[in-house]
Amino acid sequence: MNTFWKLLKITTFWESHWKAVWVTIDWFPAGFEVDEEFIKSEIDRRKTGQSRLVSQRKEPETFEIVSWVFEWKTTGHPIMIIIYNQNQKSKDYDNVKDLFRPNHADLTYHQKYWIRDYRGGGRSSARETTSRVLAWALAKDFLKKKFGTEIFGYTKQVWEFIAKNIDLNIIEENTIRTADKEIAPKMVELIEKIASEWDTIWGILECTIKNPLKNLWEPVFWKIKARLADAMLSIWAVQGFEYGAGFDVVNLTGNSYNQWFENNNWNIKSPNNNYAWILWGITTGEDIIFRIAVKPTSSIYKPQKTVDKDWNSVDFQMKWRHDPCILPRVVPIVESMVALVLMDLYLIDNAKK
């Protein structure tokens, strides 16, 4: 099992080829009414088999809350939630048990522990993120109902196709989960073409945090931007993180980068969003926008070369069910990590007051 964060402690354990996946959520405030249907809807957004763009593994994702929710209200004690795995096909991995798949954790796990679970990668399996989404569903619901904070992740770019006419209301209306209805069919068509060639493809996800709480940060190492970057880079497929102007700042001068302040009905506003409304790592209460780069799924059907555990060169080909494009399923995972970061910093700030 592994634990993340300071006050709101999230502990996940087990993965895809064991009996179940679990999550324990500690320090969640007492008295919050748990919405079972909302949790189910969020888990369904992450699951496999949603469309031809993702893995065709079929998991019903039926969860069970096994502790410390009484009459559907949180009690202030650790909450434990479980989802039983029902669609494992461990034999599909027999042909890789003695070799290291390129761009997977096989080699590094073997070098570190000298033992590894080759069935889906063990703790490096993306199935682990189901636990995060279970925890997030509670945090997301809490933030929205208590503070009006909403989190919207969406596919920003696939190859040369970029979402520009952003409408956050249409994200769930297309299989690629983009916010631009005009570009969505082109993204889907490209991904289906890549899949027909037994390959996978990368993309960029953008996330908008609307109505975040003001003054979230802890000096000096727990700035909101550092916490978000840490959370995003803990997701197995994420290669990079940027916020506001991001790496484009190298093309700006101080004068063009700086955002001057304007008084708008006693709220400080600015004509641009170069620093994503994060000032010196502190939230201002304005909407935060950041982006992450997501690598192509490492499991591809094309023949590849690698080495086995005896360091012999070998040829192999994967035979099982994987995502041609992981972007649609990463969206709820990104949102989950954002909600957990915001709620953890809220609890810390609230405790100090």
TAQUIMO-V776819 format. One record per residue. OMEGA is omega in whole degrees, -180 to 180 (999 if undefined). D_FIRST is the distance of its C-alpha to the first C-alpha in Angstrom with 1 decimal. Layout:
OMEGA|D_FIRST + OMEGA|D_FIRST
This chain:
-179|0.0 + -175|3.8 + -178|6.9 + 173|10.4 + -165|13.9 + 177|16.2 + 178|17.4 + -173|15.9 + 179|12.2 + 179|10.0 + 179|6.4 + 174|5.4 + -172|4.3 + -176|7.2 + -164|10.1 + -175|13.9 + 169|15.1 + -173|13.1 + -173|14.4 + 166|12.8 + -177|10.4 + 168|9.2 + 172|9.1 + -177|9.9 + -178|12.7 + 179|14.2 + 175|17.7 + -176|19.0 + -180|22.8 + 173|24.5 + 180|27.2 + -178|26.1 + -177|27.2 + 180|24.5 + -176|26.1 + -178|24.8 + 179|26.9 + 178|25.7 + -180|22.1 + -179|23.3 + 180|25.4 + 177|22.7 + 179|20.4 + 178|23.6 + -179|24.1 + -168|21.0 + 178|21.5 + 173|23.2 + -178|26.9 + -178|28.3 + 179|31.0 + -177|32.2 + -173|30.5 + 179|27.0 + -178|25.3 + 173|27.1 + -176|24.2 + 177|24.9 + 180|22.1 + 177|23.4 + 176|20.2 + -176|21.0 + 179|18.6 + 175|18.7 + -170|18.1 + 179|17.4 + 165|17.6 + 163|19.7 + -175|21.8 + -177|25.3 + 178|28.2 + 173|26.2 + 179|25.8 + -175|22.9 + -178|23.3 + 178|21.5 + -178|18.8 + 179|15.1 + 178|15.3 + -180|13.1 + -177|13.9 + 169|13.6 + 179|15.3 + 176|16.4 + -175|17.0 + -175|20.7 + 177|22.0 + 172|20.3 + -172|22.9 + -180|21.3 + 178|24.8 + -175|25.3 + -177|23.2 + -176|25.3 + 178|27.5 + -175|24.8 + -179|23.1 + 179|25.3 + -176|25.6 + 180|23.8 + 179|24.1 + 174|25.5 + 173|23.5 + 179|20.1 + -175|17.3 + -175|18.8 + -176|20.9 + 175|18.6 + -180|15.7 + -179|18.5 + -177|20.1 + -171|17.0 + -175|15.6 + 171|18.7 + 180|16.8 + 174|15.3 + -176|14.8 + -178|18.0 + 178|17.7 + 175|17.0 + 178|15.1 + -178|11.7 + 175|9.0 + 180|12.2 + 177|13.4 + 178|14.8 + 179|13.7 + -176|10.3 + 174|12.8 + 180|13.9 + -180|11.2 + -178|12.6 + 175|16.1 + -180|15.6 + -177|14.8 + -178|17.6 + 176|20.1 + -177|20.2 + -180|20.5 + 180|23.1 + 179|25.1 + -177|25.1 + -179|26.3 + -176|29.0 + -176|30.4 + -173|30.4 + -177|31.4 + 179|32.5 + 178|29.9 + -176|29.3 + -178|27.3 + 172|28.7 + 179|27.2 + 178|29.6 + -179|30.5 + -174|32.9 + 168|34.0 + -177|34.0 + -178|36.1 + -178|39.4 + -173|39.0 + 175|38.1 + -177|37.8 + 180|40.5 + -168|41.8 + 174|38.7 + -176|38.6 + -177|35.3 + -175|36.6 + -176|36.6 + -177|33.1 + -179|32.2 + 179|35.6 + -171|34.9 + 180|32.4 + -179|31.6 + 172|30.9 + -178|33.3 + -180|35.5 + -174|38.7 + -180|40.4 + -175|42.9 + -176|40.5 + -179|38.0 + 180|40.2 + 176|40.6 + -178|36.9 + -180|36.4 + 179|39.3 + -179|38.1 + 179|34.6 + 176|36.3 + 178|38.6 + 180|35.8 + 180|34.1 + 177|37.4 + 179|37.5 + -178|34.1 + 179|32.6 + -174|30.2 + -177|30.8 + 175|29.4 + 177|30.0 + 174|29.6 + 175|28.0 + 180|29.5 + 177|28.2 + 176|30.5 + -178|29.4 + 179|32.3 + 176|33.2 + 177|30.4 + 176|30.7 + 168|32.9 + 176|32.0 + 173|28.2 + 171|27.1 + -177|26.5 + -15|28.6 + -174|28.5 + -177|25.2 + 175|23.7 + -178|26.3 + -180|25.6 + 178|26.2 + 180|23.7 + 179|21.0 + 180|21.9 + 178|22.0 + -179|18.6 + -178|17.2 + -177|19.3 + 173|18.6 + 177|14.9 + -168|16.0 + -172|16.3 + -172|20.1 + -178|21.3 + -177|23.9 + -177|25.5 + 173|25.9 + 178|29.2 + -179|30.7 + 179|34.3 + 177|36.7 + -178|33.9 + 176|35.2 + 178|38.6 + -180|39.3 + 179|40.7 + -177|43.6 + 169|44.4 + 178|46.4 + -179|45.6 + -179|48.2 + 179|46.9 + -175|43.2 + 177|43.9 + 179|43.7 + -175|46.5 + 175|46.1 + 178|48.2 + 180|48.6 + -177|48.0 + 177|48.9 + 171|47.2 + 180|44.1 + 179|43.7 + 179|43.7 + -175|44.0 + 176|45.6 + -173|42.7 + -175|39.0 + -179|38.6 + 173|35.9 + -178|34.2 + 169|35.2 + -178|32.8 + -179|35.1 + 176|33.8 + -177|30.2 + 178|31.3 + 178|31.5 + -176|35.2 + 176|34.6 + -177|35.9 + 179|34.1 + 177|31.5 + 174|31.5 + -179|29.2 + 174|28.6 + 174|26.1 + -179|26.9 + -176|25.1 + 172|25.6 + 177|27.0 + -175|24.6 + -179|24.2 + 179|24.8 + -176|28.6 + 180|31.1 + 174|33.6 + -179|34.2 + 175|32.5 + 177|32.7 + 175|30.0 + 177|29.6 + -176|28.2 + 175|26.3 + 176|29.8 + 174|30.6 + 175|33.2 + -178|34.0 + 172|33.4 + 177|34.0 + 178|31.6 + 179|31.2 + -172|28.3 + -170|29.1 + -167|26.5 + -179|25.7 + -174|24.7 + 171|25.6 + 176|29.0 + -174|27.9 + -171|24.5 + -177|26.0 + -178|26.4 + 176|22.8 + -178|21.6 + -180|23.8 + 178|21.7 + 176|18.5 + 180|20.6 + -179|21.9 + -178|18.6 + 177|17.5 + -178|21.0 + -179|21.0 + 177|17.8 + -178|19.4 + -177|22.7 + 178|21.5 + 180|19.6 + 175|22.8 + -179|24.9 + 178|23.2 + -179|23.7 + -179|27.3 + 180|28.0 + -179|26.9 + -177|29.2 + 999|32.1
